[in-house]
Amino acid sequence: MKKDLKGRIEITKSGKPIIKGTKVPVYSVLDILSDGGGFEEVLKKYPNLEKEDVRAAIKFASLVLGNEEDNLYGA
């Protein structure tokens, strides 16, 4: 999945992760999901995205938070 992230997630010059080839920030996708929306709601709001883009956004957040936890707890 990490390999898929490179094809789906990119970091802007300002350091914000976005869905590659779009201006859709990863946090916008996650906001919809955390508010109880599903993949279909994300795809309705951002019709240029694919389900794999949504999955990549979730995985990216998981990896970032996992790394922060490792750094926080010295793992």
DSSP file (Angstrom, degrees, kcal/mol; ACC not computed):
  #  RESIDUE AA STRUCTURE BP1 BP2  ACC     N-H-->O    O-->H-N    N-H-->O    O-->H-N    TCO  KAPPA ALPHA  PHI   PSI    X-CA   Y-CA   Z-CA
    1    1 A M     >        0   0    0      0, 0.0     4,-1.7     0, 0.0     3,-0.1   0.000 360.0 360.0 360.0 -33.7    0.0    0.0    0.0
    2    2 A K  H  >  +     0   0    0      1,-0.2     4,-1.1     2,-0.2     3,-0.1   0.888 360.0  53.9 -58.6 -36.7    2.9    2.4    0.6
    3    3 A K  H  > S+     0   0    0      1,-0.2     4,-0.8     2,-0.2     3,-0.4   0.899 105.7  52.9 -62.8 -40.4    3.8    2.1   -3.0
    4    4 A D  H  > S+     0   0    0      1,-0.2     4,-0.8     2,-0.2     3,-0.4   0.821  99.5  64.4 -64.2 -31.3    0.2    3.0   -3.9
    5    5 A L  H >X S+     0   0    0     -4,-1.7     4,-3.7     1,-0.2     3,-1.0   0.898  95.6  56.7 -61.3 -40.4    0.5    6.1   -1.8
    6    6 A K  H 3< S+     0   0    0     -4,-1.1    -1,-0.2    -3,-0.4    -2,-0.2   0.839 109.8  46.1 -60.9 -32.1    3.2    7.6   -4.0
    7    7 A G  H 3< S+     0   0    0     -4,-0.8    -1,-0.3    -3,-0.4    -2,-0.2   0.619 125.7  29.6 -83.7 -12.6    0.9    7.3   -7.0
    8    8 A R  H << S+     0   0    0     -3,-1.0    12,-3.0    -4,-0.8     2,-0.4   0.657 114.3  52.2-120.9 -24.7   -2.1    8.8   -5.1
    9    9 A I  E  <  +A   19   0A   0     -4,-3.7     2,-0.3    10,-0.3    -1,-0.2  -0.952  56.8 175.3-121.0 135.5   -0.8   11.2   -2.5
   10   10 A E  E     -A   18   0A   0      8,-2.4     8,-3.0    -2,-0.4     2,-0.5  -0.956  27.2-125.8-133.9 158.1    1.6   14.1   -3.0
   11   11 A I  E     -A   17   0A   0     -2,-0.3    -2,-0.0     6,-0.2     8,-0.0  -0.893  26.2-134.5-104.9 127.6    2.9   16.8   -0.7
   12   12 A T    >   -     0   0    0      4,-2.9     3,-2.1    -2,-0.5    -1,-0.0  -0.196  31.0 -99.5 -72.8 170.1    2.5   20.4   -1.9
   13   13 A K  T 3  S+     0   0    0      1,-0.3    -1,-0.1     2,-0.1    -2,-0.0   0.800 127.1  56.0 -59.6 -28.5    5.3   23.0   -1.7
   14   14 A S  T 3  S-     0   0    0      2,-0.1    -1,-0.3     1,-0.0    -2,-0.0   0.453 123.6-106.7 -85.0   0.6    3.6   24.3    1.4
   15   15 A G  S <  S+     0   0    0     -3,-2.1    -2,-0.1     1,-0.3    -1,-0.0   0.580  73.8 136.7  90.6  10.3    3.8   20.8    3.0
   16   16 A K        -     0   0    0     10,-0.0    -4,-2.9     1,-0.0     2,-0.4  -0.775  52.9-127.1 -94.3 132.5    0.1   19.8    2.7
   17   17 A P  E     +A   11   0A   0      0, 0.0     9,-2.4     0, 0.0    10,-0.4  -0.622  36.3 172.5 -76.9 132.8   -0.8   16.3    1.5
   18   18 A I  E     -AB  10  25A   0     -8,-3.0    -8,-2.4    -2,-0.4     2,-0.5  -0.882  43.5 -89.2-131.6 164.4   -3.2   16.3   -1.4
   19   19 A I  E >   -A    9   0A   0      5,-2.8     3,-1.8    -2,-0.3     5,-0.4  -0.670  61.2-102.3 -73.4 125.0   -4.7   13.7   -3.7
   20   20 A K  T 3  S+     0   0    0    -12,-3.0     3,-0.1    -2,-0.5    -1,-0.1  -0.166 103.5  16.8 -55.6 135.6   -2.3   13.6   -6.6
   21   21 A G  T 3  S+     0   0    0      1,-0.3    -1,-0.3    -3,-0.0     2,-0.2   0.519 119.3  72.2  80.9   5.7   -3.4   15.4   -9.7
   22   22 A T  S <  S-     0   0    0     -3,-1.8    -1,-0.3     2,-0.1    -4,-0.0  -0.769  81.1-124.5-134.3 179.6   -6.0   17.4   -7.8
   23   23 A K        +     0   0    0     -2,-0.2    -3,-0.1    -3,-0.1    -2,-0.0   0.120  68.3 126.9-110.5  17.4   -6.2   20.2   -5.3
   24   24 A V        -     0   0    0     -5,-0.4    -5,-2.8     1,-0.0    -2,-0.1  -0.662  56.3-137.6 -81.4 114.5   -8.2   18.1   -2.8
   25   25 A P  B >>  -B   18   0A   0      0, 0.0     4,-1.2     0, 0.0     3,-0.8  -0.420  12.9-126.5 -69.9 146.1   -6.4   18.0    0.6
   26   26 A V  H 3> S+     0   0    0     -9,-2.4     4,-2.3     1,-0.2     3,-0.3   0.883 110.4  60.4 -56.8 -39.1   -6.3   14.7    2.4
   27   27 A Y  H 3> S+     0   0    0    -10,-0.4     4,-2.4     1,-0.2    -1,-0.2   0.816  98.2  57.7 -63.5 -28.6   -7.8   16.4    5.4
   28   28 A S  H <> S+     0   0    0     -3,-0.8     4,-1.6     2,-0.2    -1,-0.2   0.903 108.2  46.2 -66.5 -40.1  -11.0   17.2    3.4
   29   29 A V  H  X S+     0   0    0     -4,-1.2     4,-1.9    -3,-0.3    -2,-0.2   0.932 114.2  48.0 -64.3 -46.2  -11.5   13.6    2.6
   30   30 A L  H  X S+     0   0    0     -4,-2.3     4,-3.0     1,-0.2     5,-0.2   0.854 106.1  58.3 -65.7 -35.4  -10.9   12.6    6.2
   31   31 A D  H  X S+     0   0    0     -4,-2.4     4,-1.5     2,-0.2     6,-0.2   0.925 106.6  47.9 -59.7 -45.0  -13.3   15.3    7.4
   32   32 A I  H  <>S+     0   0    0     -4,-1.6     5,-2.3     1,-0.2     3,-0.2   0.935 114.6  45.7 -61.5 -46.2  -16.1   13.8    5.4
   33   33 A L  H ><5S+     0   0    0     -4,-1.9     3,-1.5     1,-0.2    -2,-0.2   0.899 111.3  51.4 -65.8 -40.6  -15.4   10.3    6.7
   34   34 A S  H 3<5S+     0   0    0     -4,-3.0    -1,-0.2     1,-0.3    -2,-0.2   0.744 103.6  59.6 -71.3 -21.1  -15.0   11.4   10.3
   35   35 A D  T 3<5S-     0   0    0     -4,-1.5    -1,-0.3    -3,-0.2    -2,-0.2   0.368 130.3 -94.1 -84.9   5.4  -18.4   13.2   10.1
   36   36 A G  T < 5S+     0   0    0     -3,-1.5    -3,-0.2     1,-0.3    -2,-0.1   0.421  82.4 135.7  99.7  -0.9  -20.0    9.9    9.3
   37   37 A G      < -     0   0    0     -5,-2.3    -1,-0.3    -6,-0.2     2,-0.2  -0.365  41.9-141.3 -74.9 160.9  -19.9   10.2    5.5
   38   38 A G     >  -     0   0    0     -2,-0.1     4,-1.9    -4,-0.0     3,-0.4  -0.465  35.1 -81.5-111.4-174.5  -18.9    7.2    3.4
   39   39 A F  H  > S+     0   0    0      1,-0.2     4,-2.8     2,-0.2     5,-0.2   0.895 126.9  56.7 -55.0 -42.5  -16.9    6.7    0.3
   40   40 A E  H  > S+     0   0    0      1,-0.2     4,-1.9     2,-0.2    -1,-0.2   0.873 104.9  51.1 -62.6 -36.8  -19.9    7.6   -1.9
   41   41 A E  H  > S+     0   0    0     -3,-0.4     4,-2.2     2,-0.2    -1,-0.2   0.908 111.0  48.4 -66.2 -40.7  -20.3   11.0   -0.2
   42   42 A V  H  X S+     0   0    0     -4,-1.9     4,-2.6     1,-0.2    -2,-0.2   0.937 113.2  47.5 -61.7 -46.2  -16.6   11.8   -0.8
   43   43 A L  H  < S+     0   0    0     -4,-2.8    -1,-0.2     1,-0.2    -2,-0.2   0.802 110.1  53.0 -68.3 -28.9  -16.9   10.8   -4.4
   44   44 A K  H  < S+     0   0    0     -4,-1.9    -1,-0.2    -5,-0.2    -2,-0.2   0.911 113.9  41.8 -70.1 -43.0  -20.1   12.8   -4.8
   45   45 A K  H  < S+     0   0    0     -4,-2.2    -2,-0.2     1,-0.3    -1,-0.2   0.861 129.5  29.8 -71.7 -35.5  -18.3   15.9   -3.4
   46   46 A Y    ><  +     0   0    0     -4,-2.6     3,-2.3    -5,-0.2    -1,-0.3  -0.710  69.9 175.1-124.8  78.9  -15.1   15.2   -5.4
   47   47 A P  T 3  S+     0   0    0      0, 0.0    -1,-0.1     0, 0.0    -4,-0.1   0.647  74.9  66.8 -64.9 -13.9  -16.2   13.4   -8.6
   48   48 A N  T 3  S+     0   0    0     -3,-0.1     2,-0.2     2,-0.1    -5,-0.1   0.545  88.2  87.9 -82.9  -4.9  -12.7   13.4   -9.9
   49   49 A L    <   -     0   0    0     -3,-2.3     2,-0.3    -6,-0.2    -3,-0.0  -0.519  66.2-145.9 -88.8 160.8  -11.5   11.1   -7.1
   50   50 A E    >>  -     0   0    0     -2,-0.2     4,-1.4     1,-0.1     3,-1.0  -0.801  31.4-104.6-117.1 163.4  -11.6    7.3   -7.2
   51   51 A K  H 3> S+     0   0    0     -2,-0.3     4,-2.4     1,-0.3     5,-0.2   0.870 121.7  58.5 -55.3 -37.6  -12.3    4.9   -4.3
   52   52 A E  H 3> S+     0   0    0      1,-0.2     4,-2.2     2,-0.2    -1,-0.3   0.811 100.6  56.4 -64.9 -29.0   -8.5    4.1   -4.2
   53   53 A D  H <> S+     0   0    0     -3,-1.0     4,-2.0     2,-0.2    -1,-0.2   0.905 107.8  47.9 -66.3 -40.6   -7.8    7.8   -3.6
   54   54 A V  H  X S+     0   0    0     -4,-1.4     4,-2.0     2,-0.2    -2,-0.2   0.924 112.0  49.1 -65.3 -44.8  -10.0    7.7   -0.5
   55   55 A R  H  X S+     0   0    0     -4,-2.4     4,-2.6     1,-0.2    -1,-0.2   0.899 109.9  52.1 -60.7 -40.4   -8.3    4.5    0.7
   56   56 A A  H  X S+     0   0    0     -4,-2.2     4,-2.8     1,-0.2    -1,-0.2   0.879 106.7  53.3 -65.1 -37.2   -4.9    6.2    0.1
   57   57 A A  H  X S+     0   0    0     -4,-2.0     4,-2.2     2,-0.2    -1,-0.2   0.915 111.0  46.5 -63.1 -42.6   -6.0    9.2    2.2
   58   58 A I  H  X S+     0   0    0     -4,-2.0     4,-2.2     2,-0.2    -2,-0.2   0.930 114.1  47.3 -64.5 -45.7   -7.0    7.0    5.1
   59   59 A K  H  X S+     0   0    0     -4,-2.6     4,-2.6     2,-0.2    -2,-0.2   0.901 109.7  53.7 -64.2 -41.0   -3.8    4.9    4.8
   60   60 A F  H  X S+     0   0    0     -4,-2.8     4,-2.7     1,-0.2     5,-0.2   0.938 109.7  47.7 -58.3 -47.9   -1.7    8.1    4.6
   61   61 A A  H  X S+     0   0    0     -4,-2.2     4,-2.7     1,-0.2     5,-0.3   0.901 111.3  51.6 -60.5 -41.2   -3.3    9.4    7.8
   62   62 A S  H  X S+     0   0    0     -4,-2.2     4,-2.3     1,-0.2    -1,-0.2   0.917 111.8  45.8 -62.1 -44.4   -2.7    6.1    9.5
   63   63 A L  H  X S+     0   0    0     -4,-2.6     4,-2.3     2,-0.2    -2,-0.2   0.904 113.3  49.2 -67.3 -41.5    1.0    6.0    8.6
   64   64 A V  H  X S+     0   0    0     -4,-2.7     4,-2.2     2,-0.2    -2,-0.2   0.941 114.4  44.6 -63.4 -47.1    1.6    9.7    9.6
   65   65 A L  H  X S+     0   0    0     -4,-2.7     4,-2.4     1,-0.2    -1,-0.2   0.871 111.4  54.1 -66.7 -35.7   -0.1    9.1   13.0
   66   66 A G  H  X S+     0   0    0     -4,-2.3     4,-2.4    -5,-0.3    -1,-0.2   0.904 109.4  47.8 -63.1 -41.3    1.7    5.9   13.5
   67   67 A N  H  X S+     0   0    0     -4,-2.3     4,-2.4     2,-0.2    -2,-0.2   0.890 110.8  51.1 -67.0 -38.9    5.0    7.6   12.9
   68   68 A E  H  X S+     0   0    0     -4,-2.2     4,-2.7     2,-0.2    -2,-0.2   0.906 110.3  49.6 -64.5 -40.4    4.1   10.4   15.3
   69   69 A E  H  X S+     0   0    0     -4,-2.4     4,-2.7     2,-0.2     6,-0.3   0.925 110.0  50.8 -64.0 -43.4    3.2    7.8   17.9
   70   70 A D  H  X>S+     0   0    0     -4,-2.4     5,-2.1     1,-0.2     4,-0.7   0.922 113.7  44.9 -59.4 -43.5    6.5    6.1   17.4
   71   71 A N  H  <5S+     0   0    0     -4,-2.4     3,-0.3     3,-0.2    -2,-0.2   0.885 113.2  51.2 -67.5 -38.4    8.4    9.4   17.8
   72   72 A L  H  <5S+     0   0    0     -4,-2.7    -2,-0.2     1,-0.2    -1,-0.2   0.900 119.4  34.5 -64.6 -42.7    6.3   10.3   20.8
   73   73 A Y  H  <5S-     0   0    0     -4,-2.7    -1,-0.2    -5,-0.2    -2,-0.2   0.353 110.5-116.1 -99.3   5.4    6.9    7.1   22.6
   74   74 A G  T  <5       0   0    0     -4,-0.7    -3,-0.2    -3,-0.3    -4,-0.1   0.759 360.0 360.0  71.6  25.1   10.4    6.5   21.4
   75   75 A A      <       0   0    0     -5,-2.1    -4,-0.2    -6,-0.3    -5,-0.1   0.470 360.0 360.0 -82.8 360.0    9.7    3.4   19.4
